[in-house]
Amino acid sequence: MKIVVCIKQVPDTKGGVKFNPDGTLDRGAMLTIMNPDDKAGLEAALRLKDQYGAEVTAITMGLPKAEEVLREAMAMGADKGVLVTDRVLGGADTWATSQTLAGAIRNLEYDLIITGRQAIDGDTAQVGPQISEHLGIPVISYAQDIKIEGDSVVVERQYDDRYHVLKAKMPCLITALAELNEARYMTPGGIFDAYNAEITVWGRNDLVDVEDSNLGLKGSPTQIARASDRVRKGVGAKVALDPTESVDYIMERLKEKHII
């Protein structure tokens, strides 16, 4: 079995975020981590590797420094790392990003593609399903459990307060929740091997069946009107009630928000 895992190097929000004049993130100026949902997807792939002897390839699109997240993946147990980087790919929205990753994945053999549900720097949950559309393969999103049955994958898909059990023939794509598992740590031996391993680096010319009009900032239909690192809170509601009425009021608001 061959598994491709899409991972992303995202800003560590604890260190603050910075923006370019055009409203895009200044990724080169921020501390970074592996996106949590992607790390869960990587762990799922590694568990399938432990169980079935799968080959796991981690792929990311980003600046040259995104090599760091690939080496982290390899230190955890991934067999190969592929970095897709090129100046013309910068500023991509979800459409251009998914086009780029799909173009790179067409160079690889795969039975299963695993992505995170969404990235913490965008929260769109669009890239994984878009990749599946570009490649013409089924997608199962919001996975909270993954099993293999012959040439098919069986997934528990989170849905409100319950889950669906879905089965699809491979090749297919799965998007993973951070709650899917608890990712393993890198090992000292894994770190040593990862930092001595060769990372495959691809650019624009290595993408298969992708038009220039679908790449980078110019190929992104989503335009940022305004960006800020400060989130303004709306004005709260004020009510004057006695203690008993206050309890009833709060309970009703919690029910409306589906918190209880």
DOTI-330856 format. One record per residue (C-alpha): chain; z, y, x; residue number from 0. Coordinates in Angstrom, 3 decimals. Layout:
{"A" {Z Y X} NUM}
...
! end
This chain:
{"A" {0.000 0.000 0.000} 0}
{"A" {-0.860 3.480 1.214} 1}
{"A" {1.173 6.419 -0.072} 2}
{"A" {0.430 10.105 0.453} 3}
{"A" {3.345 12.509 -0.041} 4}
{"A" {2.694 16.226 -0.477} 5}
{"A" {5.538 18.294 0.934} 6}
{"A" {5.986 22.030 1.273} 7}
{"A" {7.892 24.253 3.652} 8}
{"A" {9.615 26.827 1.439} 9}
{"A" {11.848 29.833 2.145} 10}
{"A" {15.535 29.142 2.505} 11}
{"A" {16.708 31.570 -0.157} 12}
{"A" {20.167 31.746 1.417} 13}
{"A" {18.587 33.773 4.204} 14}
{"A" {16.793 36.182 1.851} 15}
{"A" {13.096 36.550 1.083} 16}
{"A" {10.511 38.973 2.439} 17}
{"A" {7.170 40.093 1.027} 18}
{"A" {3.848 41.248 2.430} 19}
{"A" {2.314 44.505 1.111} 20}
{"A" {0.007 42.509 -1.196} 21}
{"A" {3.010 40.889 -2.923} 22}
{"A" {2.685 37.463 -1.272} 23}
{"A" {5.626 35.936 0.575} 24}
{"A" {5.922 36.727 4.273} 25}
{"A" {6.509 33.099 5.187} 26}
{"A" {6.389 33.687 8.920} 27}
{"A" {9.442 35.962 8.759} 28}
{"A" {11.801 33.694 6.791} 29}
{"A" {14.021 30.710 7.463} 30}
{"A" {12.569 27.591 5.872} 31}
{"A" {13.509 24.193 4.453} 32}
{"A" {11.690 21.226 2.925} 33}
{"A" {11.262 21.768 -0.805} 34}
{"A" {14.005 19.727 -2.572} 35}
{"A" {11.741 18.038 -5.146} 36}
{"A" {9.310 17.118 -2.359} 37}
{"A" {12.132 15.596 -0.307} 38}
{"A" {13.012 13.401 -3.296} 39}
{"A" {9.352 12.357 -3.522} 40}
{"A" {9.344 11.541 0.180} 41}
{"A" {12.503 9.458 -0.190} 42}
{"A" {10.896 7.564 -3.089} 43}
{"A" {7.885 6.793 -0.883} 44}
{"A" {10.121 5.637 1.958} 45}
{"A" {12.009 3.308 -0.385} 46}
{"A" {8.699 1.814 -1.505} 47}
{"A" {7.849 1.433 2.181} 48}
{"A" {11.137 -0.394 2.787} 49}
{"A" {10.464 -2.699 -0.152} 50}
{"A" {6.721 -3.310 0.107} 51}
{"A" {5.769 -2.342 3.657} 52}
{"A" {3.785 0.713 2.549} 53}
{"A" {2.233 3.224 4.946} 54}
{"A" {3.459 6.751 4.222} 55}
{"A" {1.473 9.856 5.155} 56}
{"A" {3.079 13.276 4.673} 57}
{"A" {0.703 16.197 4.157} 58}
{"A" {1.390 19.903 3.898} 59}
{"A" {-0.571 23.133 3.659} 60}
{"A" {0.810 26.195 5.383} 61}
{"A" {1.203 28.211 8.543} 62}
{"A" {1.189 26.402 11.916} 63}
{"A" {5.022 26.471 11.803} 64}
{"A" {4.822 24.116 8.785} 65}
{"A" {4.455 21.391 11.424} 66}
{"A" {8.274 21.457 11.469} 67}
{"A" {8.547 20.031 7.955} 68}
{"A" {6.102 17.252 8.835} 69}
{"A" {8.160 16.271 11.850} 70}
{"A" {11.243 16.221 9.633} 71}
{"A" {9.399 13.858 7.271} 72}
{"A" {8.392 11.626 10.174} 73}
{"A" {11.953 11.649 11.518} 74}
{"A" {13.026 10.366 8.097} 75}
{"A" {10.475 7.547 8.280} 76}
{"A" {6.979 8.773 7.366} 77}
{"A" {4.269 7.151 9.504} 78}
{"A" {1.846 10.070 9.807} 79}
{"A" {1.755 13.829 9.326} 80}
{"A" {-1.217 16.003 8.333} 81}
{"A" {-1.098 19.796 8.534} 82}
{"A" {-3.761 21.778 6.669} 83}
{"A" {-3.838 25.292 8.089} 84}
{"A" {-6.451 28.015 8.309} 85}
{"A" {-6.425 31.790 7.883} 86}
{"A" {-8.873 31.561 4.989} 87}
{"A" {-6.336 29.476 3.036} 88}
{"A" {-3.622 32.156 3.090} 89}
{"A" {-2.338 33.745 -0.112} 90}
{"A" {-3.376 30.802 -2.283} 91}
{"A" {-1.996 30.411 -5.807} 92}
{"A" {-1.511 27.006 -7.431} 93}
{"A" {-5.219 26.618 -8.228} 94}
{"A" {-6.377 27.326 -4.681} 95}
{"A" {-3.521 25.285 -3.197} 96}
{"A" {-4.320 22.234 -5.296} 97}
{"A" {-8.020 22.556 -4.448} 98}
{"A" {-7.135 22.662 -0.745} 99}
{"A" {-4.790 19.672 -0.862} 100}
{"A" {-7.220 17.629 -2.955} 101}
{"A" {-9.990 18.419 -0.447} 102}
{"A" {-7.780 17.197 2.388} 103}
{"A" {-6.571 14.076 0.550} 104}
{"A" {-10.178 13.000 -0.018} 105}
{"A" {-10.214 12.209 3.705} 106}
{"A" {-7.367 9.725 3.282} 107}
{"A" {-6.981 6.261 1.806} 108}
{"A" {-4.298 6.128 -0.867} 109}
{"A" {-2.950 3.991 -3.674} 110}
{"A" {-0.262 6.430 -4.716} 111}
{"A" {0.220 10.187 -4.292} 112}
{"A" {3.708 11.627 -4.750} 113}
{"A" {4.462 15.326 -5.040} 114}
{"A" {7.572 17.213 -6.032} 115}
{"A" {7.800 18.431 -9.613} 116}
{"A" {7.730 22.046 -8.439} 117}
{"A" {8.494 24.265 -5.459} 118}
{"A" {11.498 26.584 -5.433} 119}
{"A" {9.336 29.510 -4.301} 120}
{"A" {7.085 29.331 -7.353} 121}
{"A" {8.619 27.060 -10.020} 122}
{"A" {5.241 26.491 -11.686} 123}
{"A" {5.094 22.654 -11.647} 124}
{"A" {1.290 22.996 -11.578} 125}
{"A" {0.076 21.827 -8.159} 126}
{"A" {0.751 18.090 -8.585} 127}
{"A" {-1.040 17.725 -11.945} 128}
{"A" {-3.885 19.947 -10.714} 129}
{"A" {-4.405 17.701 -7.672} 130}
{"A" {-4.692 14.681 -9.981} 131}
{"A" {-7.313 16.509 -12.059} 132}
{"A" {-9.361 17.409 -8.983} 133}
{"A" {-9.233 13.799 -7.772} 134}
{"A" {-9.834 12.290 -11.220} 135}
{"A" {-6.741 10.062 -11.236} 136}
{"A" {-3.869 9.632 -13.749} 137}
{"A" {-0.662 11.650 -13.377} 138}
{"A" {2.905 10.896 -14.455} 139}
{"A" {5.207 13.881 -14.105} 140}
{"A" {8.995 14.377 -14.006} 141}
{"A" {9.711 10.930 -12.547} 142}
{"A" {13.350 9.854 -12.443} 143}
{"A" {12.633 6.228 -11.457} 144}
{"A" {9.612 4.491 -9.880} 145}
{"A" {8.766 0.784 -9.715} 146}
{"A" {5.676 -1.155 -8.640} 147}
{"A" {4.234 -3.997 -10.734} 148}
{"A" {1.154 -5.549 -9.147} 149}
{"A" {-1.566 -2.908 -9.013} 150}
{"A" {0.345 -0.580 -11.362} 151}
{"A" {3.251 1.820 -11.174} 152}
{"A" {5.989 1.961 -13.816} 153}
{"A" {7.788 5.290 -14.112} 154}
{"A" {10.727 6.569 -16.101} 155}
{"A" {9.655 10.077 -17.088} 156}
{"A" {12.433 12.518 -17.940} 157}
{"A" {12.122 13.973 -21.420} 158}
{"A" {14.887 16.193 -22.831} 159}
{"A" {17.936 13.941 -23.387} 160}
{"A" {16.000 10.688 -23.011} 161}
{"A" {13.083 9.280 -20.987} 162}
{"A" {9.669 7.737 -21.458} 163}
{"A" {8.609 4.540 -19.686} 164}
{"A" {4.982 4.923 -18.594} 165}
{"A" {2.722 2.520 -16.741} 166}
{"A" {-0.470 3.446 -14.907} 167}
{"A" {-2.878 1.619 -12.654} 168}
{"A" {-3.146 2.865 -9.112} 169}
{"A" {-4.457 5.068 -7.676} 170}
{"A" {-2.385 7.636 -9.505} 171}
{"A" {-0.177 10.649 -8.836} 172}
{"A" {3.523 11.041 -9.593} 173}
{"A" {5.589 14.225 -9.544} 174}
{"A" {9.228 13.649 -8.611} 175}
{"A" {12.437 15.349 -9.695} 176}
{"A" {15.062 16.308 -7.129} 177}
{"A" {17.448 14.115 -9.154} 178}
{"A" {15.258 11.063 -8.511} 179}
{"A" {17.381 10.013 -5.545} 180}
{"A" {19.484 11.159 -2.627} 181}
{"A" {17.274 11.607 0.423} 182}
{"A" {18.220 9.852 3.647} 183}
{"A" {19.108 11.685 6.828} 184}
{"A" {16.937 11.835 9.906} 185}
{"A" {18.019 9.385 12.603} 186}
{"A" {18.363 10.267 16.319} 187}
{"A" {15.656 7.740 17.166} 188}
{"A" {13.477 9.028 14.345} 189}
{"A" {13.829 12.606 15.591} 190}
{"A" {12.874 11.577 19.114} 191}
{"A" {9.824 9.652 17.904} 192}
{"A" {8.772 12.408 15.480} 193}
{"A" {8.755 15.112 18.127} 194}
{"A" {6.675 12.941 20.430} 195}
{"A" {4.204 11.961 17.721} 196}
{"A" {0.847 13.641 17.195} 197}
{"A" {0.322 15.704 14.054} 198}
{"A" {-3.191 15.725 12.583} 199}
{"A" {-4.333 19.319 12.033} 200}
{"A" {-7.158 20.110 9.621} 201}
{"A" {-8.803 23.421 8.752} 202}
{"A" {-11.338 24.720 6.254} 203}
{"A" {-14.164 22.613 7.666} 204}
{"A" {-12.211 19.393 7.101} 205}
{"A" {-11.884 19.872 3.342} 206}
{"A" {-14.162 17.656 1.249} 207}
{"A" {-15.969 18.889 -1.882} 208}
{"A" {-14.262 22.274 -2.077} 209}
{"A" {-16.116 25.563 -2.602} 210}
{"A" {-15.135 28.673 -0.630} 211}
{"A" {-14.738 30.487 -3.957} 212}
{"A" {-11.746 28.248 -4.762} 213}
{"A" {-9.783 28.868 -1.557} 214}
{"A" {-7.163 31.311 -0.358} 215}
{"A" {-6.267 34.650 -1.881} 216}
{"A" {-9.867 35.404 -2.916} 217}
{"A" {-10.101 32.065 -4.728} 218}
{"A" {-6.826 32.562 -6.596} 219}
{"A" {-7.177 33.639 -10.257} 220}
{"A" {-3.457 34.487 -10.379} 221}
{"A" {-2.768 38.007 -9.154} 222}
{"A" {0.716 39.345 -8.404} 223}
{"A" {1.358 42.635 -10.197} 224}
{"A" {4.737 43.269 -8.581} 225}
{"A" {7.196 41.362 -6.372} 226}
{"A" {10.881 41.955 -5.711} 227}
{"A" {13.767 40.111 -4.087} 228}
{"A" {16.163 41.535 -6.680} 229}
{"A" {16.358 40.159 -10.206} 230}
{"A" {17.471 42.669 -12.808} 231}
{"A" {19.727 41.338 -15.511} 232}
{"A" {19.279 42.415 -19.096} 233}
{"A" {21.944 44.230 -21.041} 234}
{"A" {24.454 41.803 -22.509} 235}
{"A" {25.561 41.750 -26.136} 236}
{"A" {28.963 43.177 -27.025} 237}
{"A" {30.861 42.081 -30.122} 238}
{"A" {34.274 43.001 -31.503} 239}
{"A" {35.861 39.941 -33.106} 240}
{"A" {39.303 38.455 -33.532} 241}
{"A" {40.164 35.352 -31.404} 242}
{"A" {39.163 32.811 -34.070} 243}
{"A" {35.863 34.510 -34.830} 244}
{"A" {35.197 34.868 -31.085} 245}
{"A" {35.459 31.110 -30.578} 246}
{"A" {33.051 30.439 -33.448} 247}
{"A" {30.636 33.064 -32.105} 248}
{"A" {30.631 31.605 -28.574} 249}
{"A" {30.175 28.057 -29.853} 250}
{"A" {27.171 29.099 -31.925} 251}
{"A" {25.567 30.864 -28.951} 252}
{"A" {26.086 27.759 -26.774} 253}
{"A" {24.458 25.579 -29.444} 254}
{"A" {21.504 27.965 -29.693} 255}
{"A" {20.979 27.646 -25.920} 256}
{"A" {21.276 23.831 -26.184} 257}
{"A" {24.156 23.925 -23.694} 258}
{"A" {26.240 21.853 -26.097} 259}
! end
